[in-house]
Amino acid sequence: FWDALHELVTFCGWAWHEIFLFGYGQGGTVALDMLLQPSPRLDSKLQPAMLGGVVAVASEVLPERLLADPAAGEQTEGRKDLAVLLINGALDRQTSVRSAENSARRLREVLGNHAVTLRIFPDRGGEMLRGGHEEESKCLMQFLSDHLHGVGRKGSQEAMEKLGAERVAFAEQLPPGTVHVPAEEEPSVPNLRGEP
C-alpha cells in the first residue's frame, strides 16, 4: 500500500500531507496503523506522520499498538495539520465504546491531542456511515471541510495565499430588499405552451 501512495507523490505530484485515508472496520484499523508505524520501504523523511490524516469508521487501533511505548512510533506532536476522525457507534458489537476510547487515547498520545476527534453516536452499530443520518453526515463533512486541502476553509486560505490575494474583511452588499439581475444575465424562461 505504501508503494501506491509513493506513486501518488512521485508521479502525480501529490504532497504527502494531502493524502487522507478512509477506512471502514478492518480497513480503518489498517489506515490508523499506517499513522502509528513507519513504512519499512520509504525514505526516513517520508514517514506515516507525513500523511494528512485518517477517517476510520467502526475501527480501532490494533491491540499490540495500544500496549507499545509511544516513543516507538512516529512522533508528530509538531504537526498541527494532521487529523484523525474516529466514528463509532454505542451499539457496535465488534468495536466497543471502550475500544474506541482506548484507540483515541493512544492516538492522542502519539499524534497529539489536537489531531484526534472521536465521535460515538448512541444510535449506531457497526455499519458503514449512514448517508441519511444528518449528524453523521454533518460530522464527516465538517471534518473534510476543515482538513482537506483545496476545499473548505483550509482550501480557501491556501488558494488565497497561492494567488497572493489580500484578505477581504467585508463583501460589498446591496441595500436590504433590493434584487439586481443585470440585463445580460436575466434568465430566459422557455415557452412550453407554444404561445407567442
Order of alpha helices (4+ residues) and beta strands (2+ residues): alpha-beta-alpha-beta-alpha-beta-alpha-beta-alpha-alpha
